[in-house]
Amino acid sequence: MLDRLEGNAVGFYDSDNEGGADEFWSEILGAAKKKRRVGGPRVPREPRAPKPQKSHMITAYNSDNQMLMRKKKVIDPREPNILKLPAHPIPESWGKVIRPYRPPSEIEAEKLALPDCTQHVMDIVKNCEKLTDLGTDFLAVHANPPWAIDDSPDKGSITVEMVAKIPFHKLAPYGFVFMWVEKENLSAVCDAMMDQKFVYVENMTWVQMMPNNTIAGARARYLRRSHRTMLMFRRDVRQFPEAKEVELRHQRTADVTLDVLQTSSTGRRVVPQHVYKAMETLLPEAYKAGYKGRLLELWSEPGAEARRSGWTLVADEKGKGKK
């Protein structure tokens, strides 16, 4: 019996048999043995709802002992939260400023009186070479053609081949071209602009919303048409180093914007105003108050609704160009 116990003791205390030592002390100390799982894999539990915060730690300076003290502050969820408002007037960042009502006639008369906005009406495709008479040093050309695409809300008669004849390289030799495209001709427009030594650099997507905050949808050949895409092209700086001299003001703005869908007097979709603001902010040298700007828009809306300081607007005399 003693030999068996001694043999077992040696086996338990042997350094090469660590598992035996653990088992020995587990039996001596009465530790609970691990239960083996019986059955299939573990079924994950359903996630629990987060509990409301009951307290948080605050750090305060104690002037008596000149030390930073940490204190646990209990939070009562039923206690009202006190929000301190700044003195009047409240900064614009705190909310949306609502302007007082003005009659539409007063707003239209104000736009017509803008001294630094000019409007022209012409056949853009037929007289595309005469566009250079308006200027050859534009920093931005904003084009919104009524594409000849079935089921397009702005359907017209303009094709990619027609747009390729417009001398963008003469209108903005060192600038940018912002062009609205549809999903059916996006790739073809990029190829046409590449032929004029304009390279694609960025795009903006306008998700069209309804007044009830739902996404608008129109018919399309493949998928529903719920957004518009504006491509940004820049003159290739590798071939035209002068384009690098254009001052740019980079913005921390999103590439996707959500805005309510509106219709102009000609039945076309109205481009959101903040799109123009983004282009003007990107090119700070393109406009100076009181002077003719270096911003050109093709296929603009006629009338006072399209007028904007610093822009030269060209509307198509064919209107929407419908067939």
Secondary structure, 3 states (H helix, E strand, C coil): CHHHHHHHHHHHHCCCCHHHHHHHHHHHHCCCCCCCCCCCCCCCCCCCCCCCCCEEEEEEEECCCCEEEEEEEECCCCCCCCCCCCCCCCCHHHCCCCCCCCCHHHHHHHHHCCCCCEEEEECCCCCHHHHHHHCCCCCEEEECCCECCCCCCCCCCECHHHHHCCCHHHHCCCCEEEEEECCCCHHHHHHHHHHCCEEEEEEEEEEEECCCCCECCECCCCCCECEEEEEEEEECCCCCHHHHHCCCCCCCCCCEEEEECCECCCCCECCCHHHHHHHHHHCHHHCCCCCCCCEEEECCCCCHHHCCCCEEEEEECCCCCCC
